[in-house]
């Protein structure tokens, strides 16, 4: 399999997801601004999404995919079918119980996440509405894990678009309808989130049926008990324990940051949320896409004992991180405000909101390469079913991040929160890399020194060009000319991309080398 082709497929579809996600955020920002009610919605939105990252796309995926790939390689189709059915049954009933508890305990959950919210009751109501989303998206992640292991990457990568389209529809048409009913218009966006989760699950089921792995979910007590007793389920649960701890470390850090932001200036939660959206664009296009492709392939290589191929795949992934994430980090750091102005500066979203969101985005730019690199390095441990090492590293990094918050938040306010995350991510990535090298799981291929120098040279020119464009053009002042402003943004970003890859080519870097790394 050509890894670059597979990763490119995931990246293109993820780009569609992120573009529609930016449209979603732009519409919400324009309709509701950065107000106390929007802060309440963002907290309510964050709670099921934190659980999604913690369980569905986090601990569950890390534990399930390597075991699924190993079972397929070593034990055959019959055992794999049994594993899928048992895991699906156990997951379904666990999720139903989680939703019931979550809806009942919503006031406590919101208080733990953001006790300082002025619109606390609204956040509780919207959390209850959106909590079933965690059950839907967790089943989507089960389906995605199966499809990715069978190298069917397209459908799982495309499903987030459906969530964004549902939320966009709720913002454009549902919100006015709710207003006519005497309800808060933003409540419609919460309802649209659940509708999007239903659509995401619905599109996965035919894809599973086509490969013959649509789970047969047990309903009766005997089948439920049998599922929990299945050895594969126990292995997944055994791996999920440390995986939950590891993923929860990052989410705990995010929860703490949300709690701190809720006690800063009104709008801080929303400013951080919009900075997150732009930061997640390169993170998803690069890190998530490569992680999705690499984890099942690394797991299969590990099961077959192909250590040279294992190391070569990691090397390929890390070179792509440097090649593509470093210029993105420079762009976020020096060109964040123009991008925010084009995307969000309209309606109730003011020039001050652009500036404050830009400050948060600058903090993310400092550590973007670390944030993306973790998505490649951590699977190097997960595929070996070693989840404990990344967990230990993540716990230390959590403590470091919160110590940095004590130093950085008082002078930098909400921007200090993103800067502390970035510094922690750089430490985390360096530590993971050192661990893989010491275990001799990863052996860097020759030519890294010259490769990094070429990328740094091209990034220096790119950064200088973007810094000039950021100050030479009054991006905020062009609010009355949105299409002209968007055209300028596209021209600048397209121009610097051509310059960047042109310098790399002129310095002797051949992109065809990445095509051969398969």
N, C-alpha and C positions, 0 to 999 in steps of 0.2 A: 504494500500500500504506500502511495506517495503521501507522506505526512504533510507536506506543504499544501498539496491540493485539498486534503481533508480539512486542515486548519483554515485554509482560505474559504472553503465552503461555509464553515461555521462562522468565520469572521464576517462574511458578506451578510449572512442571515442575521447575525448579531448586530451588524450595523443597521439593518432595517429595524430591528427591535429598539436600538438606542435612539435612532432618528425619531421613530414614533414616540419613544419615551420623552425625548426633548420637546416634541410637539405637545405631548400631554402636559409636561411641566409648564411650558410656555402658556398654554391655555388656562391652566389652573392659576398661574401667577397673574395673568392678565385679568381673570375673572374675580379673584379674591385678594390679590396683593400679598403683602407680607404682614398680616394682621394677627391678632390674638386667636381668631377663629382658624386661620390657616395654620398657625402653630399647633392648635389642637388636632387638626386633621393630620398634619405631618407626624405627630406623635402616634396617633391611632393607626396610621398607615405603617409606621415603623415597627409596631409591635408584632403583627403577623409576619412581616418581612424579616424581622430579626429571628423569629422562630423558623421561618423558611430556610434562612441561611444556616441556622443552628442545626436543624434536624434534616430537612429535605435535601438541600443542595450541599450541606456541610457534612455532618457526622454520618448520615445514612449513606450518601454517595461514596464517601471515603471508605466505609466499611464494606458496603455491598458489592461495588464494582470489582475490586480485586478478587473477592471470594467467588463471584459469579464467573469471572474470566478463568480462574483456576479450575473451578468445577467443570466448565465447558471443555477446557483443554485436557483434563485428566480423567474425568468420569463419564463424559458423553451426554447425549441429549436427554435420556430418561431421567438421570439424576438432576440435570439442569432444570427440567420441567418441574420436578418435585420441589426444588429449591425456590423457584419463582413463585409457585402456588403457595408454598408455606410462608414465605416472606410477605407476599401480598396480603394474605389473610391476617397475619399478625399485625402488619402495619395498619390495615384498615380499621381494626377494632381499637387499636391504640389511639388512632387519630380521632375517632368518634368520642372516646373518653376525654381526650385533651380538649376538644372543642366545647364539650359540656362544662368542664371545669373552667376553661378560659372565659366563657360567656358569663358564668356566675361570679367569677373573681375579677372581672374587668376593673372595678374601682381600685382594687388593691394593685393590680398590674400597672394601671396608669399612674397611680401615686408613686410606685417604685421607679417608674421610668422618668416622670416629669412632674414632680409634686408642685412645682412653682407655676403651673399653667393658669392664666387668668380664666380660661374657658374650660375648666376641668370637667364639668358635667358633659359638655359636648364631646370631649375626647373619649369619655367612658362610653357614650352612646355609639359613637362611630367605631370604637374598638369592638363592641359587641356585634355590630353589623359585619365587620370585616373578619372576625375570628375564624369563621368556617373556611376562609381562604387557605389557612394553613393545612387543612385536611386535603383540599383539592390539589394544592401545589405539591404536597408530599406524594400523592399518588402519581402526579405528573413526573416527579423525580424518579419514582420506581420505574415508570415506563421509559424515561430517558436513559436510565442506567442500562436497561436491557437493550434498547436500540443502539446506544453508543458502543456497547460491547460487540454487537453484530455489525458495527461500522455503518449504521444508518444514522448519520449525524444531522441530516437536513431537517427532519421534522422536529426533533427536540430543540434545535437552534431557532426554529421559526416560531415556536409556540408563544414566546413572550410578546410578539407583535399583537396577538389576539387580546391579551390583557390591556395593552396600551390603547387599542382601538375601542375596547369596551369603555375604558375610562374617558377617552376623548368624547365618545358619544354621550356618556353621562354628563360631562361638563357642558357640552354644547346644547343638548336637548333635555337631558334629565334635570339639570339644575333649574332652568326656567319653569319646568313643570312642577318641581317641588316648591318653588317660590309661590306659584299660584295656589298650591295646597296649604300654604301657610307654614311650611317647613323650611328649615335652613337650607338654602340651595346646595351647599357643599355636602350635605348628607347624601345627595344623589351620587356623588363621586364615590363615596364609601360603598353604596349598593352596586355601582358599576364594577368595582374591584372584584366582588364575589362573582358577578356575571362573567367577568374575564377569566377567572379561575375555572369556571365550568367549561368555557370554550376551550381552554388549554387542555383540559383532560379529554374532552370529546375528540379532539383532532389526533390524540395519541393512540386511541384504541384501534382504529383501522390499521395503523402502521404496525402495531403489535400483532394483530391478526394475520397480516401478510407474511410475517416471519414465523408464525405458528407459536408465538409465546404470549398470547393474551392470558393473563393470570386467571385461574379458576379459584375464585374467592370463596372460602368456606363461611357458611352462615350458621349451621347447627353447632351446638356445644361440642359435640365429639370432634368435628373438623377443626374447630377453633383450638381446642386443647391439643389435638395432634399437630397443628401448625406450630404452636409454641414449643412443643417437644422435639421438633425436627432438628437434627444436628446442625444443619446449615443456618437455621434461625439463631440457634445458640451461638454459633461462631460469629454471625453478624452482630448479635447483641454484645458478645465479648469484645469485639473490635469497636463497637459504638460507644462503649463506656469511656475509654480514653479519647475517642474522637469527639464525643460531646464536650468533654472537658477542654480539648484543644480548640474547637470551634467556638465554644462559649467564652473563651478568654477574649477573643477579638470582639465578640458581641457584648460582653460585659464592658469592655472599654468603650464601645459605641454607646451603650446605655448610660454609662457614667458621663460621657461627653454630652449626651442629650439632656441629662439631668442638670449638668452645669450650665448648658446653653439656655435652658428654660428659666434660669435665675439671672441671666444677663439681660441686655436690652431687648425689648419687644421686637420680634422679627429675627432674632438670632438663630432659632431653630430652622426657620425658613431659609435664611442665608446659607446655613450649613447644608441644608437639603439640596439647594440648587448647585452649590459647589460639588456636592457628592455626585449629582447627575453628570456634570461635565467630567469629573475625575473618573467615573465609572465607564465612560465611553471608551477611552483607550484601554482601561483595565479589562473590560469585557472583550473588546476586539482582539486584544493580544493575549493577556493572561488567561482569561476564562476559556477562550477558544483553544489555546494550546493545551491547557489542563484537561479539557474535555477529550481531546484527541489522544493525549499522551497517556492518561491513566489506564485505560483498557489495554493499550498497546504495550506499555511498560509491564503491566500485570501478566500479559501473555508471554512476553519475553522472559520474565522472571520464572514463570511456570515451566518454560522450556529450557531454562538454564543458559540463555543466550546473553551473557554479561557484556560482551563487546557491543552488541546491538543496543543493549540497555544504556550504556554510557554514551553511544553515538546519538541516541535520541535526546538525551538530556543536553548534550553539547549543542545540538541543532536548536533546541528550544531556547537555550540561554543566549545564543548568538542572535536569534530573532528578537529576543527581549532587548538586547543592547541596540540592535539596528533600528528598531521601531519605537521602543518605549522612551529612549533617551530624547529624541527630538520632540516627542509628545510632552515630556516633562518640561522641556525648555518652553514650549508653546504655552502650557498652562501657567508657567511662572511669569512670563513677560508679556503674554498676549491674552490673559484671562478676561480682563475687563471688556475689550472689544467683542469677544465671543459672547459674553454675558449680555452685553448691550443689544446685540443683534437678536439674540434668542428670547430675551425676557423683558427688555425695556419698552413696555407698552402697557396700556390700561392702568391698573392700580400699582404696577411695579415701577418705583421711582428711580431717579438717578442715584439717590443715596443707597438704595437697595443694590444697585449695580456695583457701586464702590465697595460696599460691605461684603457682598458675595465674592467679589474679586480678591479681597484680602484673604478670605478663607481658601480660595482656589490657589493662591500663591503658596500657601502652606502645603497643599497637596502636591504641587509641582516639585517641591524639594525632594520628596520621597517616592515619586511615582514609579521609578525604576525598581525600587524595592518592593512596592506593592504588587507590581506585575511579576517580578521574578519569583516571589513566593508561590505563585500559581503554577510555576514550572518546577521549582525545587521540592515543594512539599509532596507532590505525587511520586517523586523519587523515593520517598520513604513509604508512602501509602501503598504503592505497588508491591513492596516487600512485606506488607502487612505489619509495618513498624509505625504505629501511630504515636507511640509514647514519646519518641524523641522530639518530634515537632511540638508535642504538648508541653514538654518541659521547657523548651525554648520559648513558647508562646506565653507561659506563665511569667517567666522572668521579664519578657518584653512588656507584658501588661503592667507589672510593677514599675518598670522604667518609664512607660508612657504616662502613668499617673503622677510619678515624681516630676516629670517634665511639665505636666499641667500646672503643678503648684508654682513652677517658675515662670512659665510662659503665659498663662491666662491672665494674671493681673495686669501686665503691660499691654498684651496684644488682644485681650478679650477673646472673641470667638475664633479669631485667626490662630491664636495659640493652641486651640484644640486640634486643628488640622496639622499644624506644624509638629506637634508632639506625636501624632499618628504616623507622620512621614518619617520622623527620626526612628521611631520604634520599628517601622517596616524595614528600613535599611539595616538595622541591627539584626532583625529576624532573618532577612535574606542572607546576610553575610554568614550568620551562624549555621543556617541550613546548608549553605554551600560548603563551608568548612567541614561539616559532618559527613557529607557525601564523599568529599575528597579523602578524608581520613579513613573512611570505610572502604576506600578503593572501589566504590560503586560507580563513581564518576571520575574519569580521567580526561582532563581537558585536552582537546586535539591541538596540534601545532598551529601556530599563526595567530594566537589571540592578541599578542602585543601590537602587531601591525594593524590588525582589524580594529582594535579599540582606538588607536591613534587616528585612523581614517574617519571613524564615526565622530570623534571629538572635534576634529577639524571641521567637518560638515556641520555639526551642531553649533559651533561657534559662529559661523557665517549665518546660519539660520536664525540664531538668537539675535544677532545684531540687526538683521533685516526686520524681524518681528518687533523688536524694541523701537526701531525707527517708525514703523507703521503705527504702532500703538500711540505714539506721541505726536506724530505728524498729522493725524486725522482726528477730528473731533467726533468720536464715535457716539458719545452721549448727545451731543448737539444735533446729530442727524436723526433724532427720533421722528421728526415729521416726514422723513424720507426713508421708510423702512426697506423698500426694495432696492434703492440705491445703496443703502448701508449694507444690506445682505450681499449685493453684488460685489461691493468693495471687499467684504470679508472673504468671499469665495476667491476673488482674484488674488488677494494677499496670500491666503493659505495655499492655493494652487501654485502660485509663483514660488513660494519658498520650498514647497515639496519638490518642484522641478530642480531648483538650485541644489537642494540637499542631495538628491540622488545623482544629479549631475556631478557634483564634487566627488561623491563616492566612486562613480565610474571613472572620473578623470584620475583619481588617486590609485586606481588599480583594483578596486573591489568589484568582483564579478557576481552579480545576483544569481547567476545560473548555478553557483555553488550550492545555494539553498535548495534548488530544485533537485539536486542529486542526493540530498540528505533525506533518504526515504527508507 
